[in-house]
Amino acid sequence: MRRVVSGGTVDSVSETQVVEHQSIADTIAAVISVIYTAILSLIGLDTLLKALDAREANGFVSAIDTLAGVFLRPFEGVFSDQRYWATALIAAVVYTVVYLIAMAALRRDRTVG
């Protein structure tokens, strides 16, 4: 709120509200970041559980394995005799590259025009 005072009396009172709206590109970037973080977290947690030889009969371990498997399946068998950790690493690298390209495209979109 802004008040203009002269000689001890208020001449005018005006109220200005500045409302900043998030751009569509910022919203998309935020959603992509959350999805990327979730996918990499699932892959990382699944890899950790496998490295620690967690029991697959456990419900939590089974759920993480199932969810991570959705994102790992496209990268299975890229190389002959490929181990799980290699699949997880390939997936993480590919998802990171895709994420970085998407973020660069969204950033470029904001600076153009």
Protein Blocks (a to p, Z undefined) as FASTA:
>chain_A
ZZddeehiafbdcdddddddddfklmmmmmmmmmmmmmmmmmmmmmmmmmnopafkbmkl
mmmmmmmmmmmmmmgokbghiafklmmmmmmmmmmmmmmmmmmmmmmmmmgZZ
